[in-house]
Amino acid sequence: METKELEGLLEQQRAFFRRGATLPVPFRVKMLQKLYRTVADHEEDIARALKADLGKSGYESYLCETGLVLSELSYMIRRTPALARERRVLPPLSQFPARSFRKPVPYGNTLIMSPWNYPVLLTLDPLADAIAAGNTAIVKPSAYSPATSNLLVELLGACFDPEYVAVVTGGRRENAALLEQKFDFIFFTGSQAVGKEVLRRAAGYLTPAVLELGGKSPCIVDGTANIALAARRIVFGKYLNCGQTCVAPDYILCHSGVKEKLVAALCREVERQYGPDPLKNPDYGRIVNERHFDRLMGLLDPEKTVIGGWGDRESLQIAPTILNNVTWGDPVMGEEIFGPILPILTFEDWEELYRDQAARPKPLALYLFSRDRARVREATGRLSYGGGCINDVVIHLATSRMGFGGVGESGMGAYHGAEGFRAFSHNKSMVDKGPWPDLPLRYQPYQQGRYGKLLRRFLR
């Protein structure tokens, strides 16, 4: 799409929003219901597109994408009327009599830029929040998931008029052209490098933005952990979508006293969950493209590999891999892995662990396996990260009842459910003041002697 076409599309959406068409709550709920029916009716089409782009099985497509989208839509359909209401606030005595309230209003024309790794979930979840809050939206899916992007064009085109919700496909040129436009709000999910560029462009218009990025999310296993359970859940979360998950455990920080036991348990779980030849497992997906495949293969170290460590460039598959005796100087620790490679490092002292983590970029997620509740309280308070789990991985994002987002280098802002509605809304603070009494103490000429004590009583 050329720049002039983008400008024309955005102007159509501006005009649609200015008419107030998106403001009535019944309209918003109706649009959410329409999107819900469209997604539910095309479950098989979505599964086929995800299979084509990422090799996902039908079961995983519903578990991690379609089902979660339907859950978010159901939540917003039920809760939008309540979320859109004005909220009364107790006014201060100095303003009595008055009615103070917060009024949520939509930002207006929004841009949603989504990634390739969960192309349905990470497009339609924020879109559901944008619709619930009363915005228009231009959706820009990733060029790396073409089958899903083309399906989104078809589904959203059948569901909505482009003056309300439109899909723009393409690559970097289209991304740059979109970011040249003035939006009222930008929602971006993707890499830190691209997120920085999005934020720079948004700053040019002083446009608010939510950035959902990534980072090296640690999985800490202490000496009190249930090792068998930890191994089972870590393997599930790490190799889901072939490790191409922004909240996947990037590496394990294991207490040295239980490392060998954990390594053995992890290897058993890899074979139990994926079989002796994971690349023949029909439910095991693939790496998105050759560039990412080659990058990941370059991170492997045969001398430190305890299981896996091989791949098939033709099928773009890499076997679930565990690397032992890894150090911070190894190449695999120099970047977010975003693939099926799990390095294991050890620690001895918790204070040293806290200092080391504080010196590193803040991760999107952190996981802690421990049965020491005092340690859990301490660690979750002292370590900085977006969100996470205790004695599990990944599942904290699979709910509309809690916000999901990063902190520091892993992102800013949050969404899902009520947090998503708030992310796409501006809350106006309002005071509805009665005509009487109209106290003269605020007007000039000021009368210190007459009203000074009263003023101090009001404002102490």
C-alpha positions in Angstrom: 0.0 0.0 0.0 1.4 3.4 -1.0 1.7 6.3 1.4 -1.2 8.2 -0.2 -3.4 5.2 0.2 -2.4 4.9 3.9 -3.1 8.5 4.4 -6.5 8.1 2.8 -7.4 5.1 4.9 -6.4 6.8 8.1 -8.4 9.9 7.1 -11.5 7.7 6.6 -11.0 6.3 10.1 -10.6 9.7 11.6 -13.8 10.8 10.0 -15.6 7.7 11.2 -14.4 8.3 14.7 -15.2 12.0 14.7 -18.8 11.1 13.8 -19.0 9.3 17.2 -19.8 6.0 15.6 -17.6 4.0 17.9 -18.7 5.6 21.2 -22.0 3.8 22.0 -21.3 0.8 24.1 -24.0 -1.4 22.4 -22.1 -0.8 19.1 -18.8 -1.9 20.7 -20.4 -5.1 22.2 -22.0 -5.9 18.8 -18.7 -5.6 17.1 -17.0 -7.8 19.6 -19.7 -10.4 19.2 -19.3 -10.2 15.4 -15.6 -10.8 15.8 -16.1 -13.7 18.2 -18.4 -15.4 15.7 -16.0 -14.9 12.9 -13.1 -16.4 14.8 -15.2 -19.3 16.0 -16.5 -20.1 12.5 -13.1 -20.1 11.0 -11.2 -22.2 13.6 -10.1 -24.7 10.9 -9.0 -22.0 8.5 -6.9 -20.4 11.3 -5.3 -23.8 12.1 -4.4 -24.3 8.5 -2.8 -20.9 8.2 -0.8 -21.4 11.4 0.3 -24.8 10.1 1.5 -23.3 6.9 3.4 -20.5 8.6 4.8 -22.2 11.7 4.0 -25.9 11.5 1.6 -25.6 14.5 -0.7 -28.5 15.1 -4.5 -28.0 15.3 -4.4 -28.7 19.0 -1.7 -26.2 19.7 -3.3 -23.6 17.4 -6.5 -23.7 19.6 -4.6 -24.0 22.9 -2.3 -21.0 22.3 -4.1 -18.8 19.8 -7.8 -19.3 18.8 -9.0 -20.4 22.2 -7.2 -17.6 24.0 -8.6 -15.0 21.5 -12.2 -16.3 22.1 -11.6 -16.1 25.8 -10.5 -12.5 25.6 -13.4 -11.6 23.4 -15.9 -13.3 25.8 -14.4 -11.4 28.7 -14.7 -8.1 26.8 -18.2 -8.8 25.6 -19.3 -9.3 29.3 -17.3 -6.6 30.9 -17.3 -3.7 28.4 -20.5 -2.1 29.7 -19.1 -2.0 33.2 -15.6 -0.9 32.1 -17.1 2.0 30.0 -19.0 3.5 32.9 -18.1 6.7 34.7 -16.5 6.0 38.1 -17.6 8.2 41.0 -14.8 9.7 43.1 -15.2 11.3 46.6 -14.6 15.0 46.1 -12.6 17.0 48.7 -14.5 19.1 51.3 -13.3 22.3 49.6 -15.3 21.4 46.5 -18.5 20.4 48.2 -21.2 20.1 46.8 -19.9 18.5 43.7 -19.8 15.2 41.8 -16.3 14.0 40.9 -15.9 11.2 38.4 -13.5 9.5 36.0 -14.8 9.1 32.5 -13.0 6.6 30.2 -12.9 7.7 26.6 -11.2 6.1 23.5 -8.0 7.5 22.2 -9.3 7.5 18.7 -7.4 6.1 15.7 -5.1 3.3 16.8 -2.3 1.3 15.2 -1.7 -2.3 16.2 1.5 -3.9 15.0 1.8 -7.6 15.6 4.6 -10.3 15.3 4.8 -13.6 13.5 5.2 -16.0 16.4 1.6 -15.9 17.6 0.1 -14.0 14.7 -3.6 -14.6 15.5 -3.4 -14.2 19.3 -1.1 -11.1 19.3 -3.2 -9.4 16.6 -6.7 -10.1 17.8 -6.2 -9.8 21.5 -5.2 -6.1 21.4 -7.8 -5.5 18.7 -10.5 -6.8 21.0 -9.3 -4.3 23.7 -9.2 -1.5 21.1 -12.8 -2.2 20.0 -14.1 -2.5 23.6 -12.5 0.9 24.4 -14.2 2.5 21.4 -11.4 3.0 19.0 -10.8 2.5 15.3 -7.8 0.4 14.3 -5.4 -0.2 11.6 -3.8 -3.6 12.0 -0.4 -4.4 10.7 0.5 -8.2 10.9 4.0 -9.5 10.3 5.3 -10.3 6.8 7.0 -13.4 8.2 3.6 -15.2 8.7 2.0 -14.6 5.2 -0.6 -17.3 5.3 -2.0 -16.0 8.6 -1.7 -12.3 7.5 -3.7 -13.1 4.3 -6.3 -14.9 6.4 -6.6 -11.9 8.7 -7.2 -9.6 5.7 -10.0 -11.9 4.7 -11.6 -12.4 8.1 -11.4 -8.8 9.3 -12.4 -7.5 5.9 -15.6 -9.6 6.0 -16.2 -8.5 9.6 -15.6 -4.8 9.6 -15.7 -1.8 7.2 -12.2 -0.5 6.6 -13.2 3.0 7.9 -13.5 1.1 11.3 -11.0 -1.7 11.2 -8.5 -2.3 8.4 -5.6 -4.6 7.8 -2.4 -3.4 6.1 0.0 -6.1 4.9 3.6 -5.8 3.8 7.1 -5.5 5.3 9.5 -2.9 6.4 8.4 -0.3 3.8 4.8 -0.5 5.0 5.9 -0.4 8.6 7.8 2.8 8.0 5.0 4.4 6.1 2.5 3.6 8.9 4.9 5.1 11.5 5.1 8.3 9.5 1.4 8.9 10.1 -0.1 10.5 13.2 -2.1 8.0 15.2 -3.7 8.7 18.6 -2.3 5.5 20.1 0.2 2.7 19.0 0.3 -0.8 20.3 3.4 -2.8 19.3 4.5 -6.3 19.9 7.9 -7.4 18.7 11.6 -7.1 19.2 13.4 -4.6 21.3 15.2 -3.2 18.3 12.0 -2.5 16.4 10.3 -1.3 19.5 12.9 1.4 20.0 12.2 2.6 16.4 8.4 2.6 17.1 8.9 4.6 20.2 11.1 7.1 18.4 8.5 7.6 15.7 5.7 7.9 18.2 7.7 10.5 20.1 7.6 12.7 17.0 3.9 13.1 17.4 3.8 12.7 21.2 1.7 9.6 20.6 1.2 7.3 23.6 2.3 3.7 23.0 2.3 0.3 24.6 5.3 -1.8 23.8 5.3 -5.6 24.4 8.9 -6.6 23.8 10.9 -9.6 25.1 14.3 -10.4 26.6 16.1 -13.2 28.3 13.6 -14.6 30.8 15.3 -16.6 33.5 13.9 -19.8 35.1 15.3 -20.2 38.6 15.3 -23.6 40.3 16.4 -23.7 43.9 17.4 -26.6 46.1 13.9 -27.1 47.5 12.1 -27.4 44.1 10.0 -30.4 43.0 12.5 -31.4 40.3 10.3 -33.8 38.4 7.4 -31.3 38.2 9.8 -28.4 37.4 11.3 -30.4 34.5 7.9 -31.3 33.1 6.6 -27.7 33.1 9.8 -26.1 31.9 10.0 -28.5 28.9 6.4 -27.6 28.1 7.0 -23.9 28.2 10.4 -23.8 26.6 9.6 -25.9 23.5 6.0 -24.6 23.0 6.0 -23.2 19.4 9.6 -24.4 19.1 10.7 -21.9 21.7 9.4 -19.0 19.6 7.5 -17.5 22.5 8.3 -14.1 24.1 7.7 -15.4 27.6 9.5 -18.8 27.1 12.1 -19.6 29.7 15.2 -18.4 28.0 17.6 -20.1 30.3 17.7 -21.9 33.6 19.5 -20.7 36.7 19.7 -23.8 38.8 21.2 -24.2 42.3 24.4 -26.2 41.9 23.2 -28.8 44.4 20.4 -30.0 42.2 21.7 -29.4 38.7 22.6 -32.9 37.8 19.2 -34.2 39.0 17.5 -31.4 37.0 19.4 -32.1 33.8 18.5 -35.8 33.9 14.9 -35.0 34.6 14.8 -32.5 31.7 16.2 -35.0 29.3 13.6 -37.6 30.3 10.8 -35.0 29.8 12.1 -34.1 26.4 11.9 -37.7 25.3 8.6 -38.3 27.0 6.9 -35.2 25.5 8.4 -35.2 22.1 9.6 -38.8 21.5 12.9 -40.2 20.5 12.9 -38.3 17.2 11.1 -35.0 17.8 11.3 -33.9 14.1 8.9 -36.8 13.3 6.5 -35.6 15.9 3.5 -34.2 14.0 2.7 -31.8 16.8 6.2 -30.3 16.8 6.4 -27.1 14.8 9.2 -25.4 12.9 11.3 -22.3 12.9 9.7 -19.4 11.0 12.4 -19.0 8.3 15.9 -19.8 7.1 17.5 -16.7 8.6 16.2 -17.6 12.1 17.1 -21.2 11.6 20.7 -20.4 10.7 21.0 -17.9 13.6 19.8 -20.6 16.1 22.1 -23.3 14.7 25.0 -20.9 15.2 24.2 -20.7 18.9 24.7 -24.5 19.4 27.8 -25.9 21.1 28.3 -29.7 20.6 30.6 -29.9 23.6 27.9 -28.6 25.9 24.9 -30.4 24.3 23.3 -33.1 26.5 20.3 -33.7 24.3 19.2 -32.5 20.8 21.7 -30.2 19.1 20.7 -31.0 15.5 18.3 -29.7 12.9 16.9 -30.1 9.4 17.3 -27.0 7.2 14.9 -28.3 4.7 12.0 -28.6 7.2 13.3 -25.7 9.3 13.2 -27.8 12.4 15.6 -27.9 15.3 15.3 -30.7 17.9 14.6 -29.7 21.5 18.1 -28.9 22.8 19.6 -28.6 26.3 23.1 -27.1 26.9 24.9 -27.8 30.1 27.8 -26.1 31.9 26.9 -22.8 30.1 28.6 -19.5 31.1 27.5 -15.9 30.6 30.3 -15.7 28.0 28.8 -18.3 25.6 27.2 -17.0 22.4 23.8 -18.4 23.5 23.7 -16.0 26.4 24.4 -12.9 24.3 20.9 -12.5 22.9 17.3 -13.6 23.4 17.3 -17.2 22.0 13.7 -17.4 20.7 14.1 -21.0 19.7 14.3 -24.6 21.1 17.6 -24.2 22.9 17.7 -24.3 26.7 21.0 -23.3 28.4 21.6 -24.3 32.0 23.7 -22.1 34.4 24.2 -22.5 38.1 24.2 -20.3 41.2 25.4 -20.8 44.7 24.4 -17.6 46.6 21.1 -15.8 46.4 22.6 -12.4 47.1 25.0 -12.9 44.2 22.0 -13.9 42.0 20.1 -10.7 43.0 23.1 -8.5 42.2 23.7 -10.3 38.9 20.1 -10.0 37.8 19.9 -6.3 38.8 22.8 -5.6 36.5 21.1 -7.2 33.5 18.3 -5.9 31.3 14.9 -6.5 32.9 13.2 -9.6 31.4 9.6 -9.9 30.3 9.1 -12.9 32.5 10.7 -14.7 35.4 9.9 -18.2 36.7 10.8 -19.5 40.1 10.6 -23.2 41.2 10.8 -23.4 45.0 8.9 -24.8 48.0 10.5 -22.2 50.3 7.7 -19.6 50.7 9.9 -17.1 52.4 12.4 -17.3 49.6 9.5 -16.9 47.0 8.3 -13.8 48.8 11.8 -12.3 48.9 12.8 -13.2 45.3 9.6 -11.9 43.7 10.0 -8.7 45.6 13.6 -8.0 44.9 13.9 -9.1 41.3 12.5 -6.8 38.5 10.6 -8.3 35.6 7.3 -8.0 33.7 5.4 -10.9 35.2 5.8 -14.6 35.8 4.9 -17.8 37.6 5.9 -19.7 40.8 6.3 -23.4 40.2 5.1 -23.1 36.6 5.9 -21.2 33.4 4.1 -19.2 30.7 0.6 -19.6 31.9 0.4 -16.1 33.6 -0.4 -14.5 30.2 -3.4 -16.9 29.6 -6.0 -14.9 31.5 -8.1 -11.8 30.9 -8.3 -11.1 34.7 -4.7 -9.9 35.0 -2.7 -7.5 32.9 0.3 -8.7 30.9 3.2 -6.5 30.0 6.9 -5.8 30.4 9.1 -3.4 32.4 12.2 -1.5 31.4 13.8 -3.1 28.4 11.1 -5.7 28.1 8.4 -3.2 27.4 6.0 -0.6 28.8 2.3 -0.7 29.5 0.0 -3.8 29.8 -3.1 -5.3 28.3 -5.6 -8.2 28.6 -9.1 -7.7 29.9 -9.6 -4.6 32.0 -6.0 -3.6 31.7 -6.4 -3.7 27.9 -9.4 -1.5 28.1 -7.5 1.0 30.2 -4.5 0.8 27.8 -6.7 1.9 24.9 -8.6 4.5 26.9 -7.9 8.0 28.3 -9.5 8.6 31.7 -10.9 12.1 31.9 -11.0 13.5 35.5 -14.1 15.5 35.9 -15.8 17.7 38.5 -19.5 18.6 38.2 -19.8 21.6 40.5 -23.1 22.8 42.0 -23.9 26.5 41.7 -24.2 27.0 45.5 -22.5 27.7 47.8 -19.9 29.6 45.9 -17.2 30.3 48.5 -15.4 33.6 48.0 -12.1 32.4 49.5 -10.7 31.5 46.1 -11.4 34.8 44.4 -9.3 38.0 44.3 -8.9 40.3 46.1 -7.6 37.6 48.6 -8.7 38.1 52.2 -6.0 36.5 54.3 -7.4 37.7 57.6 -10.9 36.5 56.9 -10.4 33.3 55.0 -6.8 32.2 55.8 -7.6 29.8 58.6 -10.5 28.3 56.6 -8.2 27.8 53.6 -5.7 25.9 55.7 -8.4 23.7 57.2 -9.5 22.7 53.6 -6.0 22.1 52.3 -4.1 20.6 55.1 
